């Protein structure tokens, strides 16, 4: 087998087309043509060589058809089929009289057949023609890249690098290390390219989850539980009222990631004058605001009073206008501070 320095100039075909300088490609539509080359001893006639070229053309046509059908050129399996075909034809044109051209062509045919049948060709790269397994370090790195998050971008270089290692393993049998070395170098070049592509092809980080829409929580706190009778100032807060507001301040921290707004509305019952009730409701809402702020609540707080204008709806049955004990007790639901919290809960 004749070898020369042209091996160093071996052109890789990554677009799925064999070199037009040595092979005119025609798209052959019949996949049934045999994928067998003439025996080496018969490659002495123009008819035999022409038939072999037609075999290569037919295989190239099948690869092109798969690409036209939607399988990307840089798909791992299609790339490997192309590289098996490339190395087979390369050795055929260099008058390789051994078994590598047929073995590599057969491996290309196996992969293409599986893809045509919608089957998985597998990720193994066999040592065809009894190739020697050279450079275990390169094999290990190519294998590791197959599980890399950026493998999709490196697949073509990995596939062709593995094929070149097998190519080198065949050459060492026929010509020794001197003939294998150029193809080892090609494999190393593929590895470098694969690593670079994988490193720059990491999948983008998952987009952050959209923020949950703000929740609005509403509840009432009985004014009688917060304040002494007819009081609305800080000094008039009952111990139990302070404890209730302490619980509220703590809950705003533990139950919410963020509190956007707190609205406090003071209410009174209908007993007493309208002006007095308005002032008392405003004072109670403002006092609750100040107390929450003193406990570290930093959210915006809007405090206002509406006096007796918005009864609770639970006191429609309460009859009378005089402040009797029974009527005062009946109107208790009207005496309240309404709390509305808007924010994002944990």
C-alpha positions in Angstrom: 0.0 0.0 0.0 1.5 3.3 -1.1 1.4 6.2 1.4 2.8 9.7 1.0 2.7 13.1 2.6 -0.7 13.8 1.0 -2.2 12.2 4.1 -1.3 15.4 5.9 -3.4 17.3 3.4 -6.4 15.0 3.7 -9.5 17.2 3.3 -12.4 16.5 5.5 -15.8 16.7 3.9 -18.3 18.2 6.4 -21.0 19.3 4.1 -22.0 15.8 3.0 -20.4 16.0 -0.5 -17.3 14.0 -1.6 -14.5 15.9 -3.4 -15.6 16.8 -6.9 -11.9 16.5 -8.0 -12.0 12.8 -7.6 -15.7 11.9 -7.7 -18.6 13.4 -9.5 -21.6 13.0 -7.2 -25.0 12.3 -8.6 -28.1 11.9 -6.5 -29.0 8.3 -6.9 -32.6 7.5 -5.9 -32.3 3.7 -5.7 -31.2 2.6 -2.2 -31.3 -1.0 -3.3 -28.0 -0.8 -5.2 -25.4 -3.1 -3.5 -23.0 -1.5 -1.1 -20.2 -3.8 -2.2 -16.9 -2.8 -3.8 -15.1 -4.9 -6.3 -12.5 -7.2 -4.9 -9.1 -5.5 -4.8 -7.7 -7.9 -7.4 -10.4 -6.7 -9.9 -9.8 -3.0 -9.5 -7.6 -2.9 -12.6 -10.3 -2.2 -15.2 -12.1 1.0 -15.9 -15.4 -0.9 -15.6 -14.6 -2.1 -12.1 -13.5 1.3 -10.9 -16.5 3.0 -12.5 -18.8 0.5 -10.7 -17.1 1.2 -7.4 -17.5 5.0 -8.0 -21.2 4.4 -8.6 -21.4 2.5 -5.3 -19.9 5.5 -3.5 -22.2 7.9 -5.4 -25.2 5.8 -4.4 -24.2 5.9 -0.7 -23.6 9.6 -0.9 -27.0 10.0 -2.4 -28.6 8.2 0.5 -26.9 10.4 3.0 -28.0 13.5 1.1 -31.6 12.1 1.1 -31.5 11.8 4.8 -30.2 15.3 5.1 -32.9 16.6 2.8 -35.4 14.7 4.9 -34.6 16.7 8.0 -31.6 15.1 9.6 -29.0 17.8 10.2 -25.5 17.5 8.6 -24.0 17.8 12.1 -26.2 15.1 13.6 -23.9 12.6 15.3 -25.0 9.5 13.3 -25.3 11.2 9.9 -21.8 12.8 10.5 -20.4 9.4 11.4 -21.8 7.8 8.3 -20.3 10.6 6.2 -16.9 10.2 7.8 -16.9 6.5 7.3 -17.7 7.1 3.7 -15.0 9.8 3.4 -12.3 7.6 4.9 -13.3 4.6 2.8 -13.1 6.6 -0.4 -9.9 8.2 0.7 -8.2 4.8 1.1 -9.8 3.5 -2.1 -8.3 6.3 -4.2 -4.9 5.7 -2.6 -5.1 2.1 -3.8 -5.6 0.5 -0.4 -5.6 -3.3 -1.3 -6.6 -4.3 2.2 -10.1 -4.5 3.7 -10.6 -1.0 5.1 -12.4 0.6 2.2 -15.1 -2.1 2.2 -15.3 -2.3 6.0 -15.7 1.5 6.4 -18.2 1.6 3.6 -20.1 -1.2 5.2 -20.3 0.7 8.5 -21.6 3.8 6.6 -24.2 1.6 5.0 -25.2 0.1 8.4 -25.8 3.6 10.0 -27.6 4.9 6.9 -29.9 1.9 6.8 -30.8 2.3 10.5 -31.6 6.0 10.0 -33.7 5.2 6.9 -35.6 2.7 9.0 -36.1 5.3 11.8 -33.9 3.1 14.1 -31.1 4.1 16.5 -27.7 3.1 15.0 -26.1 3.3 18.4 -23.2 5.4 19.6 -20.5 2.7 19.5 -17.7 3.1 17.0 -16.4 -0.4 16.0 -12.8 -1.2 15.2 -13.5 -2.4 11.7 -11.1 -4.5 9.8 -9.3 -5.5 13.0 -8.1 -2.0 13.7 -5.8 -1.5 16.6 -7.3 0.7 19.4 -4.8 3.6 19.5 -4.7 6.6 22.0 -7.0 5.5 24.7 -6.9 9.0 26.1 -8.6 10.4 23.0 -11.2 7.7 23.1 -12.0 8.6 26.7 -12.3 12.3 25.9 -14.6 11.6 22.9 -16.8 9.4 25.1 -17.0 12.0 27.8 -18.1 14.6 25.3 -21.1 12.5 24.5 -22.6 13.2 28.0 -21.5 16.9 27.9 -24.4 19.4 28.0 -23.0 21.0 24.9 -22.7 17.7 22.9 -25.2 18.8 20.3 -22.7 21.4 19.0 -19.8 19.0 19.2 -21.4 15.9 17.7 -20.0 16.2 14.2 -16.4 16.6 15.4 -16.8 13.7 17.9 -18.2 11.4 15.3 -15.4 12.1 12.8 -12.7 12.0 15.5 -13.7 8.5 16.5 -13.7 7.4 12.8 -10.2 8.8 12.3 -9.0 6.9 15.3 -10.2 3.7 13.7 -8.7 4.9 10.4 -5.3 5.3 12.2 -5.7 1.9 13.9 -5.9 0.3 10.4 -2.9 2.3 9.1 -0.6 1.1 11.8 -1.0 -2.5 10.7 0.0 -1.7 7.1 2.5 1.1 7.5 3.4 1.4 11.1 3.2 4.5 13.3 4.5 6.8 10.5 1.4 6.1 8.5 -1.0 6.2 11.4 0.2 9.5 12.9 -1.4 11.8 10.3 -4.8 10.4 11.2 -4.1 10.6 14.9 -3.4 14.3 14.3 -6.7 14.7 12.5 -8.5 13.0 15.5 -6.7 15.4 17.8 -7.9 18.3 15.7 -11.4 17.1 15.9 -11.2 16.7 19.6 -10.0 20.3 20.0 -12.8 21.5 17.8 -15.4 19.4 19.7 -14.2 20.7 23.1 -14.4 24.3 21.9 -17.8 23.8 20.5 -19.2 22.0 23.5 -17.9 24.7 25.8 -19.7 27.5 23.9 -22.9 25.5 23.4 -24.1 25.0 27.0 -27.9 25.2 27.1 -29.2 28.5 28.2 -30.3 28.7 31.8 -33.9 28.0 32.3 -35.9 31.2 32.3 -37.0 32.3 35.7 -40.4 31.3 36.7 -42.9 34.1 36.1 -43.6 36.0 39.3 -46.8 34.9 41.0 -49.5 37.5 40.8 -49.8 39.5 43.9 -52.3 38.0 46.4 -54.7 40.2 48.3 -55.6 39.1 51.8 -58.5 40.8 53.7 -59.6 40.4 57.3 -61.0 42.5 60.1 -59.7 43.0 63.6 -62.3 43.9 66.2 -61.7 47.4 67.5 -62.9 46.3 70.9 -60.1 43.7 71.0 -57.6 46.4 70.1 -58.6 49.5 72.1 -60.2 50.5 75.3 -63.7 51.8 75.1 -63.9 55.0 73.1 -60.1 55.2 72.7 -58.1 55.2 69.5 -54.6 56.5 70.6 -51.5 54.4 71.3 -52.1 54.7 75.0 -55.5 53.3 74.5 -54.2 50.0 72.9 -55.1 47.0 75.1 -52.3 44.5 75.9 -54.3 41.9 74.0 -54.5 44.4 71.1 -50.8 44.9 71.1 -50.3 41.1 71.1 -52.6 40.8 68.1 -50.7 43.5 66.2 -47.4 41.8 67.1 -48.7 38.6 65.6 -49.7 40.5 62.4 -46.3 42.1 62.1 -44.6 38.8 62.4 -46.9 37.1 59.9 -46.2 39.8 57.3 -42.5 38.8 57.5 -43.0 35.0 57.6 -45.9 34.5 55.3 -44.9 37.0 52.6 -41.9 37.2 50.3 -42.8 40.8 49.7 -45.6 43.1 50.9 -46.5 45.7 48.4 -49.2 47.6 50.3 -51.2 47.5 53.5 -54.5 49.3 53.6 -56.1 50.0 57.0 -59.7 51.3 57.3 -61.1 52.2 60.6 -64.9 51.7 61.2 -67.3 52.6 64.1 -70.8 51.7 64.9 -73.7 54.2 64.5 -73.8 55.2 68.1 -72.6 58.8 68.7 -72.3 61.7 66.3 -71.2 61.2 62.8 -68.3 63.6 63.2 -67.1 61.9 66.4 -67.2 58.5 64.8 -65.3 59.7 61.7 -62.5 61.1 63.9 -62.4 58.0 66.1 -62.2 55.7 63.0 -59.3 57.7 61.5 -57.5 57.8 64.8 -57.7 54.0 65.3 -56.5 53.3 61.7 -53.6 55.7 62.1 -52.6 54.2 65.5 -52.6 50.7 64.1 -50.3 52.0 61.3 -47.9 53.6 63.7 -47.8 50.5 65.8 -47.0 48.2 62.9 -44.3 50.5 61.7 -42.8 50.5 65.2 -42.6 46.7 64.9 -40.5 46.9 61.7 -43.2 46.7 59.0 -41.6 48.7 56.2 -44.3 48.3 53.5 -46.3 51.2 52.4 -49.3 51.6 54.7 -52.4 53.6 53.8 -54.6 54.4 56.8 -58.0 56.1 56.7 -61.3 56.1 58.5 -64.8 55.9 57.2 -66.7 56.3 60.5 -70.1 54.6 60.6 -70.6 54.8 56.8 -69.8 51.1 56.1 -71.5 48.8 58.6 -70.4 45.2 58.5 -73.7 43.7 57.3 -74.0 41.6 60.4 -75.8 44.2 62.4 -78.9 44.9 60.3 -81.0 43.2 63.0 -79.7 45.6 65.7 -82.6 47.9 66.6 -82.5 51.2 68.6 -80.5 54.4 68.8 -79.7 54.6 72.5 -76.4 53.1 73.7 -77.8 50.3 75.8 -75.5 47.5 76.8 -77.6 45.1 74.5 -77.4 47.4 71.5 -73.7 48.1 72.1 -73.0 44.4 72.1 -75.1 43.8 69.0 -73.2 46.5 67.1 -69.8 45.0 68.0 -69.1 43.7 64.4 -69.3 47.3 63.1 -66.4 48.5 65.4 -63.4 47.1 63.6 -60.3 47.9 61.7 -60.3 46.3 58.2 -56.9 45.1 57.0 -56.0 44.5 53.3 -52.6 43.1 52.5 -51.3 43.0 48.9 -48.1 41.1 48.2 -46.4 37.9 47.2 -46.8 35.0 49.6 -44.2 32.4 50.2 
